[in-house]
């Protein structure tokens, strides 16, 4: 495998781990990037751009190849309400209905912004799933989630709002700012930072995006990877059409084709963002401090909020123990990041982006090969271990 890009001295373990993912874990095409204390130290890519479709396995992954990063989008989107709070435009402890009056329907009048962001609002499902056309229409989708009755008493428990997080956050941001979340992020975050990262892919950038596809589940013996065989109860929940798990992941029906230009262009901040690994790493580095002269995104106070636990323990949707801050996943057994201060978000089946304030790390990994993993992909985990080894060897 011909790995392209650069690695700073001392960060060679990341390159070695990246190469092993192709040799031992069935990687098809991918990129990884790392910033340390605001400086790029790893920027690598290899393999082929398209994992499925006509010409799959032919076009090489280029330096600027981007991919749909699934729920890794949530970590980017979660910075938007933090910035609105930082600017005095959003009170985290106010009822969502103070900004979005329609949301108070069906017993949700006391749901706070903090609970919404921490997956405690109790609306991970819809009684009637949406078609793709309905899901990508902001007015239709936010009206549906505003009318939905919670399936547990809001604030008393947490459960991963896999897809409904898109419409919850979209509805809130639109009513606070008058702009869609994709436009707000482009104008206030990704544009100023020069990131190849979009919540709503512009047509002019579509030619750069590879096609996702399934990848063979391979894990070499003695690799040190997490043993992620799901418990029987988890497996059964994904198979049971009436379970919260199955319903949460099935709120768009039929299941959308993530390679569909309509899906990629949709402003779905919970699932459909498109990014390069370099952009994810730079984004998280900018959350921590200045990058190439650009001002840091988050104040120390906002950074403290990003890494503060709001939900922990048994997740009513994923049925494993999860930890969430204000929209970000936090380091824990179900989603290991670099360490206790880490915050970010994985994308189901592969991609990962996170920041670690204690270590000064901004990390991004994107892939076109989708595994069945939800929160801890073995390829991403091997790269995180290599980042830790590089820091330990410094």
C-alpha positions in Angstrom: 0.0 0.0 0.0 1.4 3.4 -1.0 0.7 5.8 1.8 0.8 9.4 0.8 1.3 12.5 3.0 3.6 13.6 5.8 4.5 12.6 9.4 6.5 14.7 11.8 9.4 13.1 13.6 8.2 11.1 16.5 4.8 10.4 15.0 5.8 7.5 12.9 3.7 5.0 15.0 0.6 6.6 13.5 1.8 5.9 10.0 2.6 2.4 10.9 -0.8 1.8 12.4 -2.5 3.4 9.4 -0.6 1.0 7.1 -1.5 -2.0 9.2 -5.2 -1.1 8.8 -4.9 -1.7 5.1 -2.7 -4.8 5.5 -4.6 -6.5 8.4 -8.1 -4.9 8.9 -9.4 -4.7 5.3 -9.2 -0.9 4.9 -10.2 0.2 1.4 -9.6 3.9 1.4 -8.9 6.3 4.3 -7.2 9.3 5.7 -5.9 10.3 9.1 -4.7 13.7 10.4 -3.4 14.9 13.8 -2.7 18.3 15.2 -0.5 18.6 18.3 -0.6 22.0 20.1 -2.1 23.6 17.0 0.6 22.2 14.7 -0.1 19.5 12.0 2.0 16.4 12.8 0.2 13.7 10.8 -1.5 14.1 7.4 -1.9 10.8 5.6 -4.1 9.2 3.0 -4.1 5.9 1.0 -6.2 3.4 -0.9 -9.0 4.1 -3.3 -11.7 6.7 -3.2 -14.8 4.6 -3.9 -15.7 1.5 -1.9 -18.8 0.7 -4.0 -20.4 1.7 -7.3 -19.1 1.8 -10.8 -15.3 1.9 -10.9 -15.0 1.0 -7.2 -11.4 0.3 -6.2 -10.0 2.2 -9.2 -9.7 5.9 -8.5 -7.0 6.6 -5.9 -7.8 8.5 -2.7 -6.5 12.0 -3.4 -5.1 14.6 -0.9 -8.5 16.4 -1.0 -10.8 13.4 -1.0 -13.8 13.8 1.4 -16.3 11.3 2.7 -19.6 11.2 4.5 -18.6 10.9 8.2 -22.0 9.9 9.6 -22.4 10.7 13.3 -18.9 12.3 13.5 -20.9 15.2 12.2 -22.5 15.5 15.6 -19.2 16.5 17.2 -18.9 19.4 14.7 -22.5 20.5 15.1 -22.4 20.4 18.9 -19.9 23.3 18.8 -22.6 25.5 17.3 -24.8 25.7 20.4 -21.6 26.1 22.5 -20.7 29.2 20.4 -24.2 30.6 20.6 -24.0 30.2 24.4 -20.6 31.8 24.4 -22.0 34.8 22.5 -24.9 35.2 24.9 -27.5 34.1 22.4 -28.5 30.7 24.0 -29.2 29.8 27.7 -28.4 26.2 28.2 -30.8 25.9 31.1 -33.7 27.6 29.4 -36.6 25.5 28.1 -36.2 24.7 24.4 -39.7 26.1 24.0 -38.5 29.5 25.0 -36.8 29.6 21.6 -39.0 27.1 19.7 -42.6 27.4 21.1 -43.9 24.5 19.0 -41.5 22.1 20.8 -43.5 22.3 24.1 -46.2 20.0 22.6 -46.8 16.5 24.0 -45.2 17.1 27.4 -41.9 18.6 26.3 -42.5 22.0 27.7 -39.9 21.6 30.4 -37.2 20.1 28.3 -34.1 22.3 28.6 -31.5 23.1 25.9 -28.9 21.2 28.1 -31.1 18.1 28.1 -31.7 18.2 24.4 -28.0 18.4 23.7 -27.2 15.6 26.2 -29.6 13.0 24.6 -32.0 13.4 27.6 -35.0 14.8 25.7 -36.7 11.4 25.3 -37.4 11.7 21.6 -34.9 9.4 19.8 -37.8 8.0 17.7 -40.8 9.2 15.7 -44.1 7.5 15.7 -44.2 7.8 12.0 -40.8 7.5 10.2 -40.0 10.2 7.6 -39.2 9.6 4.0 -35.9 11.0 2.7 -37.8 13.9 1.1 -39.4 14.7 4.4 -36.2 14.2 6.4 -34.2 16.7 4.4 -36.9 19.4 4.5 -36.2 21.5 7.6 -39.8 22.7 8.1 -41.3 19.2 7.7 -38.8 17.4 9.9 -38.7 19.9 12.7 -42.5 20.0 12.8 -42.5 16.2 13.2 -40.0 16.2 16.1 -41.7 19.1 17.8 -45.0 17.2 17.8 -43.5 13.9 19.0 -44.3 12.7 22.5 -41.3 11.6 24.5 -40.8 7.9 25.2 -39.4 8.5 28.6 -39.8 11.4 31.0 -37.4 14.0 29.7 -34.4 14.5 31.9 -34.7 11.2 33.9 -32.6 9.1 31.6 -30.5 9.3 28.4 -30.6 7.5 25.1 -28.8 8.1 21.9 -30.8 10.3 19.5 -29.1 8.8 16.5 -31.1 10.6 13.8 -33.5 12.8 15.6 -30.6 14.8 16.9 -30.4 16.3 13.4 -33.9 17.9 13.7 -33.6 18.8 17.3 -30.5 20.8 16.8 -31.6 22.2 13.4 -34.8 23.4 14.8 -33.2 25.1 17.8 -30.4 26.8 15.9 -32.7 28.0 13.2 -35.0 29.7 15.7 -32.1 31.2 17.6 -30.1 32.5 14.6 -32.6 32.7 11.7 -30.1 30.6 9.7 -29.9 26.9 9.1 -27.2 25.1 11.0 -25.3 24.2 7.8 -25.2 27.9 6.7 -24.3 29.1 10.3 -21.5 26.6 10.6 -20.2 27.5 7.1 -20.2 31.2 7.8 -19.0 31.2 11.4 -16.7 28.1 11.7 -15.7 26.1 8.6 -15.4 29.1 6.2 -13.2 31.2 8.5 -11.0 28.2 9.3 -10.8 27.1 5.7 -12.1 23.6 6.4 -13.2 21.1 3.8 -16.1 20.2 6.0 -19.8 20.7 5.2 -23.2 20.1 6.8 -24.9 20.2 3.5 -22.5 19.4 0.7 -22.4 22.1 -2.0 -22.9 20.8 -5.6 -19.5 22.3 -6.6 -17.7 20.0 -4.1 -19.5 16.8 -5.0 -16.8 15.6 -7.4 -14.4 15.3 -4.4 -16.5 12.9 -2.4 -15.9 9.1 -2.4 -18.6 6.4 -2.1 -19.1 4.5 1.1 -19.5 0.7 1.1 -19.2 -2.3 3.5 -15.8 -3.6 4.4 -14.9 -7.1 5.5 -14.8 -7.5 9.3 -11.2 -8.4 10.0 -9.3 -8.2 13.2 -5.8 -9.6 13.6 -5.1 -11.8 16.6 -3.2 -10.0 19.4 -3.9 -6.6 17.9 -5.0 -5.1 21.3 -8.3 -4.0 19.8 -11.4 -3.8 21.9 -13.5 -7.0 22.0 -16.7 -5.6 20.6 -18.9 -8.7 20.4 -22.3 -7.3 21.2 -24.3 -8.7 24.1 -27.2 -10.9 23.1 -29.6 -8.2 24.3 -28.0 -5.6 22.0 -28.1 -8.0 19.0 -31.8 -8.7 19.7 -32.6 -5.1 20.0 -31.2 -4.3 16.6 -33.3 -7.1 15.2 -36.6 -6.2 17.0 -38.6 -3.7 14.9 -40.4 -2.5 18.1 -37.3 -1.8 20.1 -36.1 1.8 20.7 -32.7 0.8 19.2 -34.2 -0.3 15.9 -36.7 2.5 15.8 -34.0 5.2 16.6 -31.9 4.1 13.7 -34.9 3.7 11.4 -36.6 7.1 11.6 -35.8 7.6 7.9 -37.6 4.9 6.0 -36.7 3.5 3.5 -33.1 3.6 4.8 -31.4 6.4 2.8 -28.6 5.8 0.4 -25.7 7.7 1.8 -24.1 8.0 -1.6 -27.2 9.7 -2.9 -26.4 13.4 -3.8 -29.7 14.4 -2.2 -28.6 12.9 1.1 -25.1 14.4 1.0 -26.6 17.9 0.2 -29.0 17.6 3.2 -28.3 19.7 6.3 -28.5 16.7 8.7 -26.1 17.6 11.5 -26.6 14.2 13.1 -25.5 12.0 10.3 -24.7 13.5 6.8 -21.7 15.8 7.2 -18.9 15.5 4.7 -15.3 16.1 5.6 -11.7 15.3 5.1 -9.6 14.0 7.9 -7.5 17.1 7.8 -10.6 19.3 8.3 -11.7 17.3 11.3 -8.3 17.4 13.0 -8.0 21.2 12.3 -11.5 21.8 13.6 -10.8 20.1 16.9 -7.4 21.8 17.1 -9.1 25.1 16.7 -11.6 24.3 19.4 -8.5 24.1 21.8 -6.5 27.1 20.6 -5.2 29.2 17.7 -4.4 27.4 14.5 -2.3 29.2 11.8 -3.2 32.6 13.2 -6.9 31.8 13.4 -8.5 32.6 16.8 -9.5 29.7 19.0 -13.2 28.7 18.7 -13.9 28.1 22.3 -13.1 30.1 25.4 -11.7 28.3 28.4 -15.2 28.4 29.9 -16.8 26.9 26.8 -14.1 24.3 26.5 -14.9 23.2 30.1 -18.5 22.8 29.1 -17.6 20.7 26.1 -15.7 18.2 28.3 -18.2 18.1 31.2 -20.3 15.0 31.6 -24.1 15.5 31.3 -25.2 11.9 30.8 -23.6 8.6 31.8 -24.5 5.0 32.4 -27.0 2.7 30.7 -28.1 4.2 27.3 -31.8 3.4 26.6 -31.1 3.2 22.9 -27.6 1.7 22.5 -28.1 -0.6 25.6 -24.5 -0.1 26.7 -22.9 2.5 29.0 -22.3 5.8 27.3 -21.1 9.2 28.3 -22.2 12.5 26.7 -21.5 16.1 27.3 -23.4 18.8 25.4 -23.7 16.9 22.2 -20.2 15.3 22.3 -19.4 11.8 23.2 -16.9 11.6 26.1 -14.1 9.1 26.7 -15.4 5.9 28.1 -15.5 2.1 27.7 -18.1 2.2 24.9 -16.3 4.9 23.0 -12.6 5.1 24.0 -10.9 8.3 22.9 -7.4 9.4 24.0 -8.1 10.1 27.7 -10.3 11.5 30.4 -10.3 15.0 28.9 -11.3 13.9 25.3 -14.5 15.0 23.6 -15.7 14.4 20.1 -17.8 11.9 18.2 -17.4 8.7 16.2 -19.3 7.9 13.0 -21.1 4.6 12.9 -19.0 2.1 11.0 -15.7 4.1 10.9 -14.9 7.8 11.1 -13.8 9.6 14.2 -13.0 13.1 15.3 -12.1 14.4 18.7 -10.1 16.9 20.8 -8.0 16.2 23.9 -7.3 19.4 25.8 -4.8 17.8 28.2 -2.7 16.4 25.4 -3.3 19.2 23.0 -4.6 16.8 20.3 -7.0 17.4 17.4 -7.7 14.1 15.6 -9.5 13.2 12.4 -10.0 9.9 10.7 -12.3 9.2 7.7 -12.9 6.0 5.7 -15.0 4.7 2.9 -15.2 1.2 4.4 -18.1 0.8 6.7 -17.9 -1.9 9.5 -20.8 -2.8 11.8 -19.3 -1.0 14.7 -21.3 1.9 16.3 -19.0 3.7 18.7 -15.5 2.1 18.6 -14.2 1.1 15.2 -11.0 -1.1 15.5 -9.2 0.9 12.7 -9.8 4.2 14.5 -8.9 2.7 17.8 -5.6 1.4 16.4 -4.8 5.0 15.3 -5.7 6.4 18.7 -3.4 3.9 20.4 -0.6 5.1 18.0 -1.2 8.7 18.9 -0.9 7.8 22.6 2.3 5.9 21.8 3.7 8.9 20.0 3.0 11.2 22.9 4.5 8.7 25.4 7.6 8.5 23.2 8.1 12.3 22.9 
